[in-house]
Every structure is written in structure tokens, then in C-alpha cells.
Amino acid sequence: MSPTTILERIRSLFRSDTSEHLDSISDALVAGTLKEPVRPMSDQELARAIREFRSAPVSDGSLAKLSRRFVEASVPHDG
């Protein structure tokens, strides 16, 4: 499976909102500036990357987006 196919599957797991991050990864894959690693991450490297990701502060934009989604979800839909 190609990296762009994998990225499209990941994108489909999220709402239809555009994502600058996923778009930049997709563009880099298409342009050839982002390559698959020579070797996959070890379990230890993956665990370290996950710890670093989880310890990073959440951006104001992410908090605002999450807040909007909660508000949208709490509004009753006519149906």
C-alpha cells in the first residue's frame, strides 16, 4: 500500500475538515520530499515518540476546534 493511500485512510478517520498537517504530509509525499524511512521504528523508538507527543502542550487552535465540536455535538438536531 502506498504512503498516500495510507494517508487517505487516516484522513477518512477524521471529520471531513481540511487538515493542514495531513495536507502538508500528502504534498511532501507527492513531491517526493518526504520519504519512507530506511527501517521501521523499533518499539522503543515508537514508545519514545508517543511519550514526546503526549507531553507536548496542546495548541490554542486545537483547543478551540475541540470546543466547537463539543458545542456542535450538544446542540439538538431537528430530525
RACORFEN-V377381 format. One record per residue. N is the residue number from 0. SS is DSSP state (alpha for helix, beta for strand, coil for the rest). D_CENTER is the distance of its C-alpha to the mean C-alpha in whole Angstrom. Layout:
n:N ss:SS d_center:D_CENTER
n:N ss:SS d_center:D_CENTER
This chain:
n:0 ss:coil d_center:19
n:1 ss:coil d_center:17
n:2 ss:alpha d_center:14
n:3 ss:alpha d_center:13
n:4 ss:alpha d_center:14
n:5 ss:alpha d_center:12
n:6 ss:alpha d_center:9
n:7 ss:alpha d_center:11
n:8 ss:alpha d_center:11
n:9 ss:alpha d_center:7
n:10 ss:alpha d_center:7
n:11 ss:alpha d_center:11
n:12 ss:coil d_center:9
n:13 ss:coil d_center:8
n:14 ss:coil d_center:11
n:15 ss:coil d_center:12
n:16 ss:coil d_center:12
n:17 ss:coil d_center:11
n:18 ss:coil d_center:8
n:19 ss:alpha d_center:9
n:20 ss:alpha d_center:7
n:21 ss:alpha d_center:6
n:22 ss:alpha d_center:10
n:23 ss:alpha d_center:11
n:24 ss:alpha d_center:10
n:25 ss:alpha d_center:11
n:26 ss:alpha d_center:14
n:27 ss:alpha d_center:15
n:28 ss:alpha d_center:15
n:29 ss:alpha d_center:17
n:30 ss:alpha d_center:19
n:31 ss:coil d_center:20
n:32 ss:coil d_center:19
n:33 ss:coil d_center:16
n:34 ss:coil d_center:18
n:35 ss:coil d_center:17
n:36 ss:coil d_center:18
n:37 ss:coil d_center:22
n:38 ss:coil d_center:22
n:39 ss:coil d_center:19
n:40 ss:coil d_center:18
n:41 ss:coil d_center:21
n:42 ss:alpha d_center:20
n:43 ss:alpha d_center:21
n:44 ss:alpha d_center:19
n:45 ss:alpha d_center:16
n:46 ss:alpha d_center:17
n:47 ss:alpha d_center:18
n:48 ss:alpha d_center:14
n:49 ss:alpha d_center:13
n:50 ss:alpha d_center:16
n:51 ss:alpha d_center:15
n:52 ss:alpha d_center:12
n:53 ss:alpha d_center:14
n:54 ss:alpha d_center:16
n:55 ss:coil d_center:15
n:56 ss:coil d_center:16
n:57 ss:coil d_center:14
n:58 ss:coil d_center:14
n:59 ss:alpha d_center:16
n:60 ss:alpha d_center:14
n:61 ss:alpha d_center:12
n:62 ss:alpha d_center:15
n:63 ss:alpha d_center:16
n:64 ss:alpha d_center:14
n:65 ss:alpha d_center:14
n:66 ss:alpha d_center:18
n:67 ss:alpha d_center:18
n:68 ss:alpha d_center:16
n:69 ss:alpha d_center:19
n:70 ss:alpha d_center:22
n:71 ss:alpha d_center:21
n:72 ss:alpha d_center:21
n:73 ss:alpha d_center:24
n:74 ss:coil d_center:26
n:75 ss:coil d_center:28
n:76 ss:coil d_center:28
n:77 ss:coil d_center:31
n:78 ss:coil d_center:31
